[in-house]
């Protein structure tokens, strides 16, 4: 069985304090053996000032590079609950 190629689905968002864009991850994608790509959106992209919606597929980052894959650090404070 061939491995499935996986992608991060991202949309460009303008940087607030400087020129350029940053790529906001909004979903996942995968390519099957026929070369067809399936996209799963976890949130919807926002149109730009011209009303255009852009999404790009980037090769999937390794899971250890993804902050969502890391466990949250324990909360060490004195607030009683």
N, C-alpha and C positions, 0 to 999 in steps of 0.2 A: 504494500500500500504506500503510495507516494505521500509525502508530507504536504500539508495544506499551508499555503503562503498566507500569512496574517498581516493585517495592516492596522494602524491607528488612523481613524478618520478625524480630520481637523479642519477648523474654519479660521480664517485670519481675523484678528481683532486689532484695532489700532492701539499703538502704545500711547499712554497718557502723557508721559513726560518727555518724550523724544519722538523723532520721526521713525516710521517703519511699522511693522506689525509683529505680533506674537501669535503663535498657532495654538488655539484652544482645542483640546481633544474633546470631541462630542460623540464618539462611538468607535466601533470596531468594524473591520472588514476582513473577508477571506476570499481567496481565489480557488475555484475548484479545478479539477483535472482538465476541463474543457476551456479554461481561461476566462470563465465568467466570474465576476466579482459580486459578492453579496455584501450589503452594508447594513449594519444595525446601528441606529441612532439612539443614543441615550438622552440627548437633548437636541433641540432644534437650532439650526444656525440662524443668525440674525442678518437680515438684508443690509447691504451697505447703503450709503447715501443715494446711490442711483437705483436702488431696489434690487440689485443683483445678489444672489446667494452663491457663495463659493465654498466647496469642500475639496480637500485634497487627501489623498491616501499616502501615508508615509510608512515605510517598513516598520513593523512592530518593534518597539524598544524591548530590551530584556526586562523581565519582571522586576529584577532587583533595582532597575533604574526608575521604576514607577512608584511614586510615593504612596499610591493607593494600595500597593501590595505589601507595604511594611506595616507591622503592628504599631499602634499608637503607643507612645511612651506612657508609663504609669503616672498618674497624677499624684504628686507628693505635696500636699498642702494641708493646712490645718482647718479647713472649712468642714464643719460637721454636717452630715446628712442623715 
